[in-house]
């Protein structure tokens, strides 16, 4: 897939993930549903939607008599891809919610999303030889600074060791699925993004179900229609669609670039909070948003330039 399209997919996924927070806050305000239960329904609902899409796609291909060429994938690689993605997604989501509960939203978000790009950059360098370069290091540093200003500038946070450890575990899960997707995608054996996402949601649903049952699986609410529609939106757009686009884009774009683009999540969440939920626009919101957007734009431009240089070198070789 072209790098330009991959970047668009990742940008959409990052923005869509930010809308999930706003939708979740509306669900929590209208019902007694807990975060782990919502996360379970998010994975389960996304799985149902993706299975329906995969079924429709298979029927259309059979009717048209077309076969999509794929690079052969060994059973071992397929097992590693499915289990690695599913377990990583489950750890990422559940550990993050636990970190927020232990140390608060601000600190949990900063540690998780801040540690993610660092772990991914180091992991990509050690496992795949991907180099950030001086400009990439500056962009990642600027993105992390923007994240800290954006999230911590609006509210104070209490740093608790347990919460920090849980946030680092969450960041490790996020880094693992990003690195795995990128590594398998480098030689064209990253697998179909829709089926990969469906398997990840299946494993995530199974892993989250016991915790969701302990927390309370079904919500009590005076506005059932509103809560159901919000949950359907969370399952459809920032989950089924966004994760499928994320896995497709992450297989092509450098891992460190992916991690910084995903920092658009808190940016879109902040914009929605100010524009739709009536929260006050602060200097920290503006400054943090600008820093993050500049870093994302810089890395995206560098990614596109790098691809153009490699193509030119290949053509003249």
N, C-alpha and C positions, 0 to 999 in steps of 0.2 A: 504494500500500500504506500502511496506517496507520503513523504514526510509532512507536506503541507496539510494534507487531509488528516493525518494523525494528530498534528498539533491542534487542529480545529476540534477533533473528537475529544482531546484531553481538556481543552479550554471549556467545552460544553459540560463535560463531566464534572470539572471543578466547580463551575457555577451552579450546576444542578445539585451537587452535594450540599452547597450552602443553603439552598431552599429547603432541604430536609430538616435543618435545624429550626427554621421558622414554622414549618408544618408540625414538627414534633412539639414545639412550645404551645401551639394551638390545641393539639391533642391533649397535652398534659393539663392545660387550663380548663378543658371541657370535660375531662374524665379523670378517673383515678388510675389509668394505665401507667405502669412504670416503664423506665427506659429499656430494661432488658426484655420485657414483654413486647414493647414496640419494635425493638431490634429483631426479635423472633418473627413477628408478623411481617416486618420489612423483608426479611430473607425468604420466608415462606410465600408471601405474596409475589415477590419477584420471581421465585421459582415457578409458580403456577403460570404467570404471564409468559415467561421464556419458554416453558414447555409448549404452550399454545402456539407461540411464534415458530418454534422449531417444527411442530407438527404441520403447520400451514406451509412452511418453506419446503418440507420434504414432499408434501402432496403436489405442490406446484412444480417441483423438479421432476417428479415422476410423470406428471401429466405432459410436461414439455419434452421429456426424454433427454434432459440435460444432466450432465455429471460435472461437478466442480472439481478440477484437478487439485490434489493436495500432495504435499510432500509426505512420504510414508513415515509413520511414527511408530516406534517400537512400543511394546506393551509396558516396558519399564519406564520409558519417558512419559507415556500417557498416565501411568499411575503416579509418577512423581508430580506431573503437572496438576492432576486433579486433587490429590491429597494435599500437596503443598499449598495450592491456591485456597482450598477450602479451609484447611486448618489455620493458615495465615489470616484469612478473612475473619474467622471466628475469634482468634486471639486479638486481632486488631480492634474489633468492635467491642467485645465484652470487657477487655482490659481498659479500654478508654472510658467506658461508662463507669467502671469501678474506680478509676482514677479520679473522675469528676466527682463521684460521691465522696471519695476519701479526702481530696485536697481542694475541691472547688473547680468550677468551670474554667476560670481564667488560667490558673496554674496548670491544670490538666491539659488544656488545649495547647498552651505554649510549649510544654515539655514534649507532648506527643508530636505535634506538627513541627516543632523546632528540631527535635532529635531525628525525625524521619529523613530530611535531606542530608544530614550529616552521615547517618548510618548508610544511606543509599550511596552517597558519593564514595565513601570508604569501601563499601562492599563492591561497587562497580569497578573501582580501581584494582582491588585485590583479585576479584574473580574473573573479570572480563577485560582488564587493561584499559578501561575507559578513563580518559583524562579530562578534567574540568578546564584546565588552563587558567591563566591569571584572570581573564575576564569572567570565567565561570565562577571562580572563587569569590570574586567581588560581587557577582550577581547573587550567589547563595547567601553571602554575608548580608547584603542589603535586604534580601527577602526575609531572613531571620530577624533582622532589626525591625523591619516593617511589621512582622507578625507580633513581636513583643510590644511594640508601640500600640498596635491596633487592639490587641486583646487585653493587655495589662493597663493601658492608658485610661480605660473607661471605668475600671473597678479594681479594687484591691483583691489580693489573693493571699491565702495562708498556705505556706509551703509545709507540707507534712511528708516525712520520708516515705511512708507507705504509698501515698498517692503518687509521688515522684517515681518510685520503683514500678508501680502499675502503669504509669504513663510511658516509661521506657520500654516495658514489655509490649505495650500497644504499638509503639513506634517500631519495635523490632518485627512485629507481625506485619505491619505495613511495608517495611523495607523488604521483608522476605518475599512477599507476593510481587512487589515491583521488580526486584532483581530476578526472580524466577521467570516472570513473564518476559522480561527483556532478554535473558540468556537463551531461553527456548526460541524466542522470536528471531534471533540473529541469523539462524540458519534455515528459517522458514518452517520450523517444527514447533511453533508456539500453539498450534491447535486452533480450531475454530473458536472465535471469541464468544459466540452465543452459547455453545455447548460448554466451554470452560466456565462461563459465568453461571450457567444452570447448575453444574456440578458443585461449584463453590457455594451456591445458595443452599443446595441440598445438604452439604456437610455442615454449613453454618446453622441451618435450621435444626439439625439433629443435635449440634453442640449447645445451642442456646435454649432448646426446649426445657431441659430440667431446671435451669435458672428462671426461665419465664414462668414455669408452673409454680415454683417457690414464691415468686414475686406476685403472682396473680395474672393468669393468662387472659381472662376476659375483662374488658373495662366496664365499669359502672358509670353511666352518663345520663343526663337529662336531654342530651342532644345527639341521639344515636346516628341520625342521618349525616350530620356534620362530621362526626368522628369517623364514620365509615368512609366518607368521601376523602377526608384528609389521609386516612391510612391507605386508601387505594392510590392516591397521588404519590405518597411516599414509596409505595411498592413499585409503581410504574415508572416515574420519571427519574428521581434521584437514585433509584436502585436498579431495576431491570435495564432501563435504557442507559443510564450513566455508567454502570459497571461494565456493560458490554462494550461501550465506546472506550472506556478506560483500558480494558484488556487489549482491545484492538490497537489503540494508539501506543500503549506502553511496550508492545512487542517491536515497535519500529524506532521510537525516539529514545535517545540516551536516558539512562535511568535517573541521573541527577536532574536533567531537565524536566522529566516527568514529575519528580518530587516537588520541584519549585512551582510548576504550573498548577499542581493540586492545591497550592496555598491560596488559590483563588476562592476556595471554599469559605474561609472566614471573611474575605472581602465581600462576596455576594451575600453572606449572612448579615454583615454589617449594613449593607445597602438596603436590604429588605427590612431590617430592624428599624432603620431611620425612615424609609419611604412608606412602608406599609403598616408597621406596628407602632409608629408614633414615638419611637425612642429619640432622644435628643442627639443632634449632630454635634460632635465635639472635635476639638483640634486634633486629638489623638486619632480619631476615626479617619479624618482627612489625611493626616500625615502617614499613618500606617498603610492606608489604602494606596496612596501614591507610591510609596516605597515598594510595596509588593507588585503593583502593576508595572513599574519601571523594571524591576528585576525579571518578571515574567516576560515582558516584551524583549528585553535584552537577550535572555537565554533562547527564546524562540527564534529571534533573528540570527543568533550565532548558530543554532541548529540548522537553519535553512542555508546559511552560508557554507557551513561545513559540508553539507550534502552536495551543494553546487561545486565546491572545490574537488571533492572526491570523484564526482562524475566527470569533471573536466580532466582530472588526472587519468582516469580510466580510459577516456576517449582518446587521449594523446599517447597512451602507452603502446 
